[in-house]
Amino acid sequence: MGLLAGNPVVGGTVLERAAVESPDFVTGVSGWAINQDGTVEFNSGTFRGTITAGQFQGIDFVINQQGIFFYG
C-alpha cells in the first residue's frame, strides 16, 4: 500500500479538496493555504535550498528574466 493510499486530502496523486488551509486562514491576513490549482499563501518562510521561479513580484519590484525592476 502506497504512502498516499487512503489519505483523505491527497487521493493517490490528486489533491481531493479545493484547498488545505490552517484553521485561522483569512486571505491576506492570517494562516496559510495550499490550493488545488497550485497556488499557495503563507505569511513568511525560511528556505535552506534553492528557490526557482519564473518571476518574483512584490509591491515595489519585479524580478524576472528581463531583469530587476523597482517602482516608487
PQR file with spaces between the fields and no chain letter, atoms N, CA, C, O and H, PARSE charges and radii, in Angstrom:
ATOM       1  N    MET     1       0.852   -1.186    0.000 -0.4000 1.5000
ATOM       2  CA   MET     1       0.000    0.000    0.000 -0.0000 2.0000
ATOM       3  C    MET     1       0.891    1.239    0.000  0.5500 1.7000
ATOM       4  O    MET     1       1.785    1.351    0.839 -0.5500 1.4000
ATOM       5  N    GLY     2       0.664    2.169   -0.923 -0.4000 1.5000
ATOM       6  CA   GLY     2       1.474    3.373   -1.029 -0.0000 2.0000
ATOM       7  C    GLY     2       1.269    4.325    0.137  0.5500 1.7000
ATOM       8  O    GLY     2       0.271    4.245    0.852 -0.5500 1.4000
ATOM       9  H    GLY     2      -0.062    2.078   -1.605  0.4000 1.0000
ATOM      10  N    LEU     3       2.204    5.205    0.315 -0.4000 1.5000
ATOM      11  CA   LEU     3       2.174    6.174    1.396 -0.0000 2.0000
ATOM      12  C    LEU     3       0.942    7.063    1.343  0.5500 1.7000
ATOM      13  O    LEU     3       0.449    7.482    2.390 -0.5500 1.4000
ATOM      14  H    LEU     3       3.015    5.269   -0.266  0.4000 1.0000
ATOM      15  N    LEU     4       0.428    7.365    0.144 -0.4000 1.5000
ATOM      16  CA   LEU     4      -0.709    8.264   -0.011 -0.0000 2.0000
ATOM      17  C    LEU     4      -2.056    7.540   -0.059  0.5500 1.7000
ATOM      18  O    LEU     4      -3.104    8.186   -0.051 -0.5500 1.4000
ATOM      19  H    LEU     4       0.829    7.024   -0.706  0.4000 1.0000
ATOM      20  N    ALA     5      -2.039    6.230   -0.107 -0.4000 1.5000
ATOM      21  CA   ALA     5      -3.281    5.471   -0.219 -0.0000 2.0000
ATOM      22  C    ALA     5      -4.182    5.719    0.984  0.5500 1.7000
ATOM      23  O    ALA     5      -3.727    5.661    2.127 -0.5500 1.4000
ATOM      24  H    ALA     5      -1.188    5.705   -0.113  0.4000 1.0000
ATOM      25  N    GLY     6      -5.438    5.993    0.733 -0.4000 1.5000
ATOM      26  CA   GLY     6      -6.396    6.213    1.802 -0.0000 2.0000
ATOM      27  C    GLY     6      -6.314    7.578    2.454  0.5500 1.7000
ATOM      28  O    GLY     6      -7.056    7.850    3.398 -0.5500 1.4000
ATOM      29  H    GLY     6      -5.807    6.040   -0.195  0.4000 1.0000
ATOM      30  N    ASN     7      -5.433    8.444    1.978 -0.4000 1.5000
ATOM      31  CA   ASN     7      -5.294    9.781    2.543 -0.0000 2.0000
ATOM      32  C    ASN     7      -6.500   10.618    2.116  0.5500 1.7000
ATOM      33  O    ASN     7      -6.741   10.759    0.917 -0.5500 1.4000
ATOM      34  H    ASN     7      -4.830    8.223    1.211  0.4000 1.0000
ATOM      35  N    PRO     8      -7.276   11.186    3.068 -0.5600 1.5000
ATOM      36  CA   PRO     8      -8.474   11.941    2.711  0.2800 2.0000
ATOM      37  C    PRO     8      -8.190   13.279    2.027  0.5500 1.7000
ATOM      38  O    PRO     8      -9.087   13.865    1.420 -0.5500 1.4000
ATOM      39  N    VAL     9      -6.956   13.766    2.120 -0.4000 1.5000
ATOM      40  CA   VAL     9      -6.592   15.035    1.489 -0.0000 2.0000
ATOM      41  C    VAL     9      -6.025   14.797    0.099  0.5500 1.7000
ATOM      42  O    VAL     9      -6.414   15.461   -0.861 -0.5500 1.4000
ATOM      43  H    VAL     9      -6.227   13.290    2.613  0.4000 1.0000
ATOM      44  N    VAL    10      -5.110   13.850   -0.002 -0.4000 1.5000
ATOM      45  CA   VAL    10      -4.470   13.540   -1.274 -0.0000 2.0000
ATOM      46  C    VAL    10      -4.941   12.159   -1.696  0.5500 1.7000
ATOM      47  O    VAL    10      -4.532   11.156   -1.112 -0.5500 1.4000
ATOM      48  H    VAL    10      -4.794   13.311    0.778  0.4000 1.0000
ATOM      49  N    GLY    11      -5.799   12.104   -2.708 -0.4000 1.5000
ATOM      50  CA   GLY    11      -6.306   10.823   -3.191 -0.0000 2.0000
ATOM      51  C    GLY    11      -5.411   10.296   -4.275  0.5500 1.7000
ATOM      52  O    GLY    11      -5.582   10.644   -5.444 -0.5500 1.4000
ATOM      53  H    GLY    11      -6.131   12.920   -3.182  0.4000 1.0000
ATOM      54  N    GLY    12      -4.459    9.464   -3.917 -0.4000 1.5000
ATOM      55  CA   GLY    12      -3.476    8.992   -4.896 -0.0000 2.0000
ATOM      56  C    GLY    12      -2.484   10.102   -5.164  0.5500 1.7000
ATOM      57  O    GLY    12      -1.637   10.389   -4.318 -0.5500 1.4000
ATOM      58  H    GLY    12      -4.319    9.181   -2.968  0.4000 1.0000
ATOM      59  N    THR    13      -2.570   10.736   -6.328 -0.4000 1.5000
ATOM      60  CA   THR    13      -1.655   11.824   -6.654 -0.0000 2.0000
ATOM      61  C    THR    13      -2.397   13.137   -6.892  0.5500 1.7000
ATOM      62  O    THR    13      -1.795   14.107   -7.351 -0.5500 1.4000
ATOM      63  H    THR    13      -3.258   10.503   -7.015  0.4000 1.0000
ATOM      64  N    VAL    14      -3.690   13.183   -6.587 -0.4000 1.5000
ATOM      65  CA   VAL    14      -4.508   14.368   -6.857 -0.0000 2.0000
ATOM      66  C    VAL    14      -5.046   14.929   -5.545  0.5500 1.7000
ATOM      67  O    VAL    14      -5.569   14.181   -4.719 -0.5500 1.4000
ATOM      68  H    VAL    14      -4.179   12.394   -6.214  0.4000 1.0000
ATOM      69  N    LEU    15      -4.922   16.234   -5.349 -0.4000 1.5000
ATOM      70  CA   LEU    15      -5.494   16.876   -4.180 -0.0000 2.0000
ATOM      71  C    LEU    15      -7.010   16.798   -4.299  0.5500 1.7000
ATOM      72  O    LEU    15      -7.590   17.352   -5.234 -0.5500 1.4000
ATOM      73  H    LEU    15      -4.497   16.842   -6.019  0.4000 1.0000
ATOM      74  N    GLU    16      -7.646   16.123   -3.373 -0.4000 1.5000
ATOM      75  CA   GLU    16      -9.084   15.878   -3.432 -0.0000 2.0000
ATOM      76  C    GLU    16      -9.915   17.078   -2.990  0.5500 1.7000
ATOM      77  O    GLU    16     -11.099   17.161   -3.317 -0.5500 1.4000
ATOM      78  H    GLU    16      -7.176   15.673   -2.614  0.4000 1.0000
ATOM      79  N    ARG    17      -9.323   17.990   -2.265 -0.4000 1.5000
ATOM      80  CA   ARG    17     -10.046   19.163   -1.777 -0.0000 2.0000
ATOM      81  C    ARG    17      -9.634   20.392   -2.585  0.5500 1.7000
ATOM      82  O    ARG    17      -8.571   20.404   -3.207 -0.5500 1.4000
ATOM      83  H    ARG    17      -8.361   17.922   -2.000  0.4000 1.0000
ATOM      84  N    ALA    18     -10.463   21.409   -2.573 -0.4000 1.5000
ATOM      85  CA   ALA    18     -10.134   22.653   -3.281 -0.0000 2.0000
ATOM      86  C    ALA    18      -8.917   23.314   -2.659  0.5500 1.7000
ATOM      87  O    ALA    18      -8.140   23.961   -3.361 -0.5500 1.4000
ATOM      88  H    ALA    18     -11.326   21.399   -2.068  0.4000 1.0000
ATOM      89  N    ALA    19      -8.736   23.160   -1.332 -0.4000 1.5000
ATOM      90  CA   ALA    19      -7.596   23.749   -0.636 -0.0000 2.0000
ATOM      91  C    ALA    19      -7.398   23.044    0.692  0.5500 1.7000
ATOM      92  O    ALA    19      -8.330   22.473    1.259 -0.5500 1.4000
ATOM      93  H    ALA    19      -9.367   22.634   -0.762  0.4000 1.0000
ATOM      94  N    VAL    20      -6.168   23.095    1.175 -0.4000 1.5000
ATOM      95  CA   VAL    20      -5.846   22.679    2.526 -0.0000 2.0000
ATOM      96  C    VAL    20      -5.444   23.963    3.240  0.5500 1.7000
ATOM      97  O    VAL    20      -4.508   24.640    2.814 -0.5500 1.4000
ATOM      98  H    VAL    20      -5.411   23.559    0.715  0.4000 1.0000
ATOM      99  N    GLU    21      -6.137   24.304    4.318 -0.4000 1.5000
ATOM     100  CA   GLU    21      -5.921   25.591    4.993 -0.0000 2.0000
ATOM     101  C    GLU    21      -5.741   25.390    6.485  0.5500 1.7000
ATOM     102  O    GLU    21      -6.248   24.432    7.068 -0.5500 1.4000
ATOM     103  H    GLU    21      -6.897   23.754    4.664  0.4000 1.0000
ATOM     104  N    SER    22      -5.010   26.313    7.088 -0.4000 1.5000
ATOM     105  CA   SER    22      -4.921   26.319    8.545 -0.0000 2.0000
ATOM     106  C    SER    22      -6.258   26.796    9.107  0.5500 1.7000
ATOM     107  O    SER    22      -7.006   27.483    8.411 -0.5500 1.4000
ATOM     108  H    SER    22      -4.598   27.091    6.614  0.4000 1.0000
ATOM     109  N    PRO    23      -6.572   26.443   10.353 -0.5600 1.5000
ATOM     110  CA   PRO    23      -7.869   26.826   10.928  0.2800 2.0000
ATOM     111  C    PRO    23      -8.114   28.336   10.962  0.5500 1.7000
ATOM     112  O    PRO    23      -9.261   28.782   10.916 -0.5500 1.4000
ATOM     113  N    ASP    24      -7.032   29.125   11.044 -0.4000 1.5000
ATOM     114  CA   ASP    24      -7.180   30.583   11.145 -0.0000 2.0000
ATOM     115  C    ASP    24      -6.982   31.297    9.809  0.5500 1.7000
ATOM     116  O    ASP    24      -6.755   32.507    9.792 -0.5500 1.4000
ATOM     117  H    ASP    24      -6.101   28.763   11.082  0.4000 1.0000
ATOM     118  N    PHE    25      -7.062   30.570    8.685 -0.4000 1.5000
ATOM     119  CA   PHE    25      -6.776   31.188    7.395 -0.0000 2.0000
ATOM     120  C    PHE    25      -7.810   32.231    7.010  0.5500 1.7000
ATOM     121  O    PHE    25      -9.012   31.969    6.976 -0.5500 1.4000
ATOM     122  H    PHE    25      -7.246   29.588    8.699  0.4000 1.0000
ATOM     123  N    VAL    26      -7.296   33.440    6.715 -0.4000 1.5000
ATOM     124  CA   VAL    26      -8.081   34.535    6.141 -0.0000 2.0000
ATOM     125  C    VAL    26      -7.184   35.141    5.066  0.5500 1.7000
ATOM     126  O    VAL    26      -6.089   35.609    5.377 -0.5500 1.4000
ATOM     127  H    VAL    26      -6.319   33.653    6.743  0.4000 1.0000
ATOM     128  N    THR    27      -7.621   35.141    3.817 -0.4000 1.5000
ATOM     129  CA   THR    27      -6.810   35.634    2.703 -0.0000 2.0000
ATOM     130  C    THR    27      -6.199   36.993    3.012  0.5500 1.7000
ATOM     131  O    THR    27      -6.905   37.934    3.378 -0.5500 1.4000
ATOM     132  H    THR    27      -8.511   34.761    3.564  0.4000 1.0000
ATOM     133  N    GLY    28      -4.878   37.089    2.863 -0.4000 1.5000
ATOM     134  CA   GLY    28      -4.165   38.342    3.068 -0.0000 2.0000
ATOM     135  C    GLY    28      -4.018   38.773    4.515  0.5500 1.7000
ATOM     136  O    GLY    28      -3.482   39.848    4.783 -0.5500 1.4000
ATOM     137  H    GLY    28      -4.305   36.326    2.566  0.4000 1.0000
ATOM     138  N    VAL    29      -4.491   37.945    5.469 -0.4000 1.5000
ATOM     139  CA   VAL    29      -4.474   38.365    6.877 -0.0000 2.0000
ATOM     140  C    VAL    29      -3.734   37.375    7.770  0.5500 1.7000
ATOM     141  O    VAL    29      -2.776   37.751    8.446 -0.5500 1.4000
ATOM     142  H    VAL    29      -4.926   37.071    5.251  0.4000 1.0000
ATOM     143  N    SER    30      -4.167   36.109    7.783 -0.4000 1.5000
ATOM     144  CA   SER    30      -3.583   35.152    8.723 -0.0000 2.0000
ATOM     145  C    SER    30      -3.650   33.732    8.186  0.5500 1.7000
ATOM     146  O    SER    30      -4.404   33.432    7.260 -0.5500 1.4000
ATOM     147  H    SER    30      -4.945   35.803    7.234  0.4000 1.0000
ATOM     148  N    GLY    31      -2.839   32.860    8.795 -0.4000 1.5000
ATOM     149  CA   GLY    31      -2.848   31.451    8.448 -0.0000 2.0000
ATOM     150  C    GLY    31      -2.162   31.157    7.127  0.5500 1.7000
ATOM     151  O    GLY    31      -1.407   31.974    6.600 -0.5500 1.4000
ATOM     152  H    GLY    31      -2.227   33.104    9.547  0.4000 1.0000
ATOM     153  N    TRP    32      -2.444   29.970    6.605 -0.4000 1.5000
ATOM     154  CA   TRP    32      -1.830   29.524    5.348 -0.0000 2.0000
ATOM     155  C    TRP    32      -2.827   28.690    4.555  0.5500 1.7000
ATOM     156  O    TRP    32      -3.795   28.160    5.101 -0.5500 1.4000
ATOM     157  H    TRP    32      -3.057   29.307    7.034  0.4000 1.0000
ATOM     158  N    ALA    33      -2.565   28.584    3.241 -0.4000 1.5000
ATOM     159  CA   ALA    33      -3.413   27.775    2.366 -0.0000 2.0000
ATOM     160  C    ALA    33      -2.571   27.208    1.226  0.5500 1.7000
ATOM     161  O    ALA    33      -1.691   27.879    0.687 -0.5500 1.4000
ATOM     162  H    ALA    33      -1.778   29.014    2.798  0.4000 1.0000
ATOM     163  N    ILE    34      -2.863   25.950    0.870 -0.4000 1.5000
ATOM     164  CA   ILE    34      -2.296   25.312   -0.318 -0.0000 2.0000
ATOM     165  C    ILE    34      -3.491   24.924   -1.166  0.5500 1.7000
ATOM     166  O    ILE    34      -4.312   24.105   -0.753 -0.5500 1.4000
ATOM     167  H    ILE    34      -3.577   25.404    1.308  0.4000 1.0000
ATOM     168  N    ASN    35      -3.592   25.509   -2.350 -0.4000 1.5000
ATOM     169  CA   ASN    35      -4.767   25.335   -3.202 -0.0000 2.0000
ATOM     170  C    ASN    35      -4.562   24.270   -4.271  0.5500 1.7000
ATOM     171  O    ASN    35      -3.435   24.011   -4.693 -0.5500 1.4000
ATOM     172  H    ASN    35      -2.925   26.175   -2.685  0.4000 1.0000
ATOM     173  N    GLN    36      -5.652   23.658   -4.703 -0.4000 1.5000
ATOM     174  CA   GLN    36      -5.626   22.602   -5.711 -0.0000 2.0000
ATOM     175  C    GLN    36      -5.013   23.095   -7.022  0.5500 1.7000
ATOM     176  O    GLN    36      -4.405   22.311   -7.751 -0.5500 1.4000
ATOM     177  H    GLN    36      -6.567   23.868   -4.361  0.4000 1.0000
ATOM     178  N    ASP    37      -5.168   24.385   -7.329 -0.4000 1.5000
ATOM     179  CA   ASP    37      -4.640   24.914   -8.589 -0.0000 2.0000
ATOM     180  C    ASP    37      -3.135   25.184   -8.542  0.5500 1.7000
ATOM     181  O    ASP    37      -2.556   25.651   -9.523 -0.5500 1.4000
ATOM     182  H    ASP    37      -5.662   25.021   -6.737  0.4000 1.0000
ATOM     183  N    GLY    38      -2.500   24.889   -7.397 -0.4000 1.5000
ATOM     184  CA   GLY    38      -1.050   25.055   -7.286 -0.0000 2.0000
ATOM     185  C    GLY    38      -0.622   26.347   -6.638  0.5500 1.7000
ATOM     186  O    GLY    38       0.570   26.533   -6.393 -0.5500 1.4000
ATOM     187  H    GLY    38      -2.970   24.510   -6.600  0.4000 1.0000
ATOM     188  N    THR    39      -1.540   27.249   -6.347 -0.4000 1.5000
ATOM     189  CA   THR    39      -1.183   28.483   -5.663 -0.0000 2.0000
ATOM     190  C    THR    39      -1.143   28.243   -4.159  0.5500 1.7000
ATOM     191  O    THR    39      -1.805   27.342   -3.644 -0.5500 1.4000
ATOM     192  H    THR    39      -2.508   27.098   -6.545  0.4000 1.0000
ATOM     193  N    VAL    40      -0.361   29.059   -3.464 -0.4000 1.5000
ATOM     194  CA   VAL    40      -0.248   28.958   -2.014 -0.0000 2.0000
ATOM     195  C    VAL    40      -0.242   30.350   -1.402  0.5500 1.7000
ATOM     196  O    VAL    40       0.047   31.335   -2.081 -0.5500 1.4000
ATOM     197  H    VAL    40       0.177   29.791   -3.883  0.4000 1.0000
ATOM     198  N    GLU    41      -0.559   30.424   -0.131 -0.4000 1.5000
ATOM     199  CA   GLU    41      -0.415   31.674    0.617 -0.0000 2.0000
ATOM     200  C    GLU    41       0.141   31.339    1.989  0.5500 1.7000
ATOM     201  O    GLU    41      -0.436   30.546    2.733 -0.5500 1.4000
ATOM     202  H    GLU    41      -0.794   29.624    0.421  0.4000 1.0000
ATOM     203  N    PHE    42       1.272   31.954    2.312 -0.4000 1.5000
ATOM     204  CA   PHE    42       1.909   31.839    3.621 -0.0000 2.0000
ATOM     205  C    PHE    42       2.264   33.248    4.082  0.5500 1.7000
ATOM     206  O    PHE    42       2.384   34.160    3.264 -0.5500 1.4000
ATOM     207  H    PHE    42       1.741   32.598    1.707  0.4000 1.0000
ATOM     208  N    ASN    43       2.429   33.424    5.375 -0.4000 1.5000
ATOM     209  CA   ASN    43       2.839   34.723    5.891 -0.0000 2.0000
ATOM     210  C    ASN    43       4.323   34.969    5.653  0.5500 1.7000
ATOM     211  O    ASN    43       4.711   36.053    5.218 -0.5500 1.4000
ATOM     212  H    ASN    43       2.331   32.683    6.039  0.4000 1.0000
ATOM     213  N    SER    44       5.141   33.983    5.932 -0.4000 1.5000
ATOM     214  CA   SER    44       6.581   34.101    5.714 -0.0000 2.0000
ATOM     215  C    SER    44       7.161   32.702    5.647  0.5500 1.7000
ATOM     216  O    SER    44       6.456   31.725    5.901 -0.5500 1.4000
ATOM     217  H    SER    44       4.826   33.103    6.285  0.4000 1.0000
ATOM     218  N    GLY    45       8.421   32.593    5.314 -0.4000 1.5000
ATOM     219  CA   GLY    45       9.010   31.271    5.220 -0.0000 2.0000
ATOM     220  C    GLY    45      10.526   31.324    5.261  0.5500 1.7000
ATOM     221  O    GLY    45      11.138   32.359    4.999 -0.5500 1.4000
ATOM     222  H    GLY    45       8.994   33.386    5.108  0.4000 1.0000
ATOM     223  N    THR    46      11.105   30.211    5.589 -0.4000 1.5000
ATOM     224  CA   THR    46      12.554   30.044    5.579 -0.0000 2.0000
ATOM     225  C    THR    46      12.872   28.914    4.616  0.5500 1.7000
ATOM     226  O    THR    46      12.320   27.820    4.726 -0.5500 1.4000
ATOM     227  H    THR    46      10.607   29.370    5.802  0.4000 1.0000
ATOM     228  N    PHE    47      13.760   29.182    3.674 -0.4000 1.5000
ATOM     229  CA   PHE    47      14.163   28.197    2.687 -0.0000 2.0000
ATOM     230  C    PHE    47      15.666   27.987    2.821  0.5500 1.7000
ATOM     231  O    PHE    47      16.432   28.950    2.804 -0.5500 1.4000
ATOM     232  H    PHE    47      14.208   30.071    3.584  0.4000 1.0000
ATOM     233  N    ARG    48      16.083   26.757    2.952 -0.4000 1.5000
ATOM     234  CA   ARG    48      17.504   26.471    3.104 -0.0000 2.0000
ATOM     235  C    ARG    48      18.128   25.978    1.802  0.5500 1.7000
ATOM     236  O    ARG    48      19.331   25.718    1.751 -0.5500 1.4000
ATOM     237  H    ARG    48      15.461   25.974    2.966  0.4000 1.0000
ATOM     238  N    GLY    49      17.347   25.852    0.785 -0.4000 1.5000
ATOM     239  CA   GLY    49      17.847   25.379   -0.502 -0.0000 2.0000
ATOM     240  C    GLY    49      17.629   26.411   -1.583  0.5500 1.7000
ATOM     241  O    GLY    49      17.493   27.600   -1.298 -0.5500 1.4000
ATOM     242  H    GLY    49      16.371   26.063    0.826  0.4000 1.0000
ATOM     243  N    THR    50      17.595   25.966   -2.805 -0.4000 1.5000
ATOM     244  CA   THR    50      17.432   26.822   -3.968 -0.0000 2.0000
ATOM     245  C    THR    50      15.956   27.091   -4.224  0.5500 1.7000
ATOM     246  O    THR    50      15.124   26.192   -4.107 -0.5500 1.4000
ATOM     247  H    THR    50      17.706   25.000   -3.036  0.4000 1.0000
ATOM     248  N    ILE    51      15.638   28.324   -4.570 -0.4000 1.5000
ATOM     249  CA   ILE    51      14.285   28.686   -4.985 -0.0000 2.0000
ATOM     250  C    ILE    51      14.348   29.023   -6.467  0.5500 1.7000
ATOM     251  O    ILE    51      15.157   29.851   -6.883 -0.5500 1.4000
ATOM     252  H    ILE    51      16.314   29.055   -4.665  0.4000 1.0000
ATOM     253  N    THR    52      13.504   28.390   -7.261 -0.4000 1.5000
ATOM     254  CA   THR    52      13.464   28.628   -8.695 -0.0000 2.0000
ATOM     255  C    THR    52      12.071   29.114   -9.056  0.5500 1.7000
ATOM     256  O    THR    52      11.072   28.520   -8.652 -0.5500 1.4000
ATOM     257  H    THR    52      12.846   27.717   -6.923  0.4000 1.0000
ATOM     258  N    ALA    53      12.011   30.200   -9.821 -0.4000 1.5000
ATOM     259  CA   ALA    53      10.714   30.745  -10.216 -0.0000 2.0000
ATOM     260  C    ALA    53      10.851   31.451  -11.549  0.5500 1.7000
ATOM     261  O    ALA    53      11.942   31.873  -11.933 -0.5500 1.4000
ATOM     262  H    ALA    53      12.823   30.682  -10.149  0.4000 1.0000
ATOM     263  N    GLY    54       9.742   31.575  -12.248 -0.4000 1.5000
ATOM     264  CA   GLY    54       9.724   32.326  -13.495 -0.0000 2.0000
ATOM     265  C    GLY    54       9.738   33.815  -13.234  0.5500 1.7000
ATOM     266  O    GLY    54      10.250   34.585  -14.047 -0.5500 1.4000
ATOM     267  H    GLY    54       8.856   31.232  -11.936  0.4000 1.0000
ATOM     268  N    GLN    55       9.178   34.232  -12.105 -0.4000 1.5000
ATOM     269  CA   GLN    55       9.101   35.658  -11.790 -0.0000 2.0000
ATOM     270  C    GLN    55       8.845   35.838  -10.300  0.5500 1.7000
ATOM     271  O    GLN    55       8.050   35.111   -9.706 -0.5500 1.4000
ATOM     272  H    GLN    55       8.762   33.606  -11.444  0.4000 1.0000
ATOM     273  N    PHE    56       9.522   36.808   -9.703 -0.4000 1.5000
ATOM     274  CA   PHE    56       9.250   37.245   -8.337 -0.0000 2.0000
ATOM     275  C    PHE    56       8.620   38.627   -8.448  0.5500 1.7000
ATOM     276  O    PHE    56       9.142   39.493   -9.151 -0.5500 1.4000
ATOM     277  H    PHE    56      10.168   37.399  -10.186  0.4000 1.0000
ATOM     278  N    GLN    57       7.532   38.834   -7.776 -0.4000 1.5000
ATOM     279  CA   GLN    57       6.861   40.127   -7.865 -0.0000 2.0000
ATOM     280  C    GLN    57       6.424   40.565   -6.477  0.5500 1.7000
ATOM     281  O    GLN    57       5.760   39.817   -5.759 -0.5500 1.4000
ATOM     282  H    GLN    57       7.108   38.131   -7.205  0.4000 1.0000
ATOM     283  N    GLY    58       6.800   41.781   -6.106 -0.4000 1.5000
ATOM     284  CA   GLY    58       6.415   42.342   -4.819 -0.0000 2.0000
ATOM     285  C    GLY    58       5.616   43.608   -5.010  0.5500 1.7000
ATOM     286  O    GLY    58       5.158   43.902   -6.114 -0.5500 1.4000
ATOM     287  H    GLY    58       7.340   42.388   -6.689  0.4000 1.0000
ATOM     288  N    ILE    59       5.449   44.350   -3.951 -0.4000 1.5000
ATOM     289  CA   ILE    59       4.681   45.596   -4.019 -0.0000 2.0000
ATOM     290  C    ILE    59       5.408   46.643   -4.863  0.5500 1.7000
ATOM     291  O    ILE    59       4.779   47.374   -5.628 -0.5500 1.4000
ATOM     292  H    ILE    59       5.821   44.112   -3.054  0.4000 1.0000
ATOM     293  N    ASP    60       6.743   46.711   -4.721 -0.4000 1.5000
ATOM     294  CA   ASP    60       7.509   47.746   -5.405 -0.0000 2.0000
ATOM     295  C    ASP    60       8.604   47.203   -6.326  0.5500 1.7000
ATOM     296  O    ASP    60       9.489   47.955   -6.733 -0.5500 1.4000
ATOM     297  H    ASP    60       7.253   46.117   -4.100  0.4000 1.0000
ATOM     298  N    PHE    61       8.560   45.908   -6.663 -0.4000 1.5000
ATOM     299  CA   PHE    61       9.606   45.355   -7.513 -0.0000 2.0000
ATOM     300  C    PHE    61       9.108   44.138   -8.291  0.5500 1.7000
ATOM     301  O    PHE    61       8.134   43.485   -7.915 -0.5500 1.4000
ATOM     302  H    PHE    61       7.841   45.296   -6.333  0.4000 1.0000
ATOM     303  N    VAL    62       9.812   43.858   -9.388 -0.4000 1.5000
ATOM     304  CA   VAL    62       9.602   42.648  -10.175 -0.0000 2.0000
ATOM     305  C    VAL    62      10.986   42.130  -10.561  0.5500 1.7000
ATOM     306  O    VAL    62      11.826   42.894  -11.037 -0.5500 1.4000
ATOM     307  H    VAL    62      10.603   44.388   -9.693  0.4000 1.0000
ATOM     308  N    ILE    63      11.222   40.838  -10.358 -0.4000 1.5000
ATOM     309  CA   ILE    63      12.455   40.200  -10.805 -0.0000 2.0000
ATOM     310  C    ILE    63      12.040   39.099  -11.764  0.5500 1.7000
ATOM     311  O    ILE    63      11.324   38.170  -11.389 -0.5500 1.4000
ATOM     312  H    ILE    63      10.539   40.218   -9.971  0.4000 1.0000
ATOM     313  N    ASN    64      12.500   39.211  -13.021 -0.4000 1.5000
ATOM     314  CA   ASN    64      12.181   38.172  -13.995 -0.0000 2.0000
ATOM     315  C    ASN    64      13.342   38.019  -14.970  0.5500 1.7000
ATOM     316  O    ASN    64      14.419   38.568  -14.737 -0.5500 1.4000
ATOM     317  H    ASN    64      13.081   39.966  -13.326  0.4000 1.0000
ATOM     318  N    GLN    65      13.140   37.289  -16.047 -0.4000 1.5000
ATOM     319  CA   GLN    65      14.226   37.032  -16.993 -0.0000 2.0000
ATOM     320  C    GLN    65      14.711   38.299  -17.688  0.5500 1.7000
ATOM     321  O    GLN    65      15.825   38.317  -18.212 -0.5500 1.4000
ATOM     322  H    GLN    65      12.265   36.843  -16.237  0.4000 1.0000
ATOM     323  N    GLN    66      13.910   39.352  -17.706 -0.4000 1.5000
ATOM     324  CA   GLN    66      14.318   40.597  -18.343 -0.0000 2.0000
ATOM     325  C    GLN    66      15.150   41.483  -17.410  0.5500 1.7000
ATOM     326  O    GLN    66      15.802   42.416  -17.878 -0.5500 1.4000
ATOM     327  H    GLN    66      13.005   39.337  -17.280  0.4000 1.0000
ATOM     328  N    GLY    67      15.139   41.209  -16.106 -0.4000 1.5000
ATOM     329  CA   GLY    67      15.952   41.994  -15.172 -0.0000 2.0000
ATOM     330  C    GLY    67      15.217   42.258  -13.869  0.5500 1.7000
ATOM     331  O    GLY    67      14.227   41.603  -13.540 -0.5500 1.4000
ATOM     332  H    GLY    67      14.609   40.451  -15.727  0.4000 1.0000
ATOM     333  N    ILE    68      15.738   43.247  -13.131 -0.4000 1.5000
ATOM     334  CA   ILE    68      15.160   43.651  -11.851 -0.0000 2.0000
ATOM     335  C    ILE    68      14.596   45.058  -12.028  0.5500 1.7000
ATOM     336  O    ILE    68      15.301   45.967  -12.468 -0.5500 1.4000
ATOM     337  H    ILE    68      16.542   43.779  -13.398  0.4000 1.0000
ATOM     338  N    PHE    69      13.324   45.231  -11.684 -0.4000 1.5000
ATOM     339  CA   PHE    69      12.639   46.496  -11.889 -0.0000 2.0000
ATOM     340  C    PHE    69      12.062   46.981  -10.555  0.5500 1.7000
ATOM     341  O    PHE    69      11.310   46.261   -9.899 -0.5500 1.4000
ATOM     342  H    PHE    69      12.751   44.494  -11.327  0.4000 1.0000
ATOM     343  N    PHE    70      12.420   48.202  -10.163 -0.4000 1.5000
ATOM     344  CA   PHE    70      11.925   48.802   -8.926 -0.0000 2.0000
ATOM     345  C    PHE    70      10.977   49.937   -9.260  0.5500 1.7000
ATOM     346  O    PHE    70      11.230   50.711  -10.183 -0.5500 1.4000
ATOM     347  H    PHE    70      13.031   48.787  -10.696  0.4000 1.0000
ATOM     348  N    TYR    71       9.891   50.038   -8.515 -0.4000 1.5000
ATOM     349  CA   TYR    71       8.883   51.060   -8.741 -0.0000 2.0000
ATOM     350  C    TYR    71       8.721   51.874   -7.482  0.5500 1.7000
ATOM     351  O    TYR    71       8.845   51.344   -6.378 -0.5500 1.4000
ATOM     352  H    TYR    71       9.686   49.409   -7.765  0.4000 1.0000
ATOM     353  N    GLY    72       8.443   53.170   -7.632 -0.4000 1.5000
ATOM     354  CA   GLY    72       8.291   54.008   -6.445 -0.0000 2.0000
ATOM     355  C    GLY    72       7.064   54.853   -6.488  0.5500 1.7000
ATOM     356  O    GLY    72       6.805   55.612   -5.554 -0.5500 1.4000
ATOM     357  H    GLY    72       8.343   53.601   -8.529  0.4000 1.0000
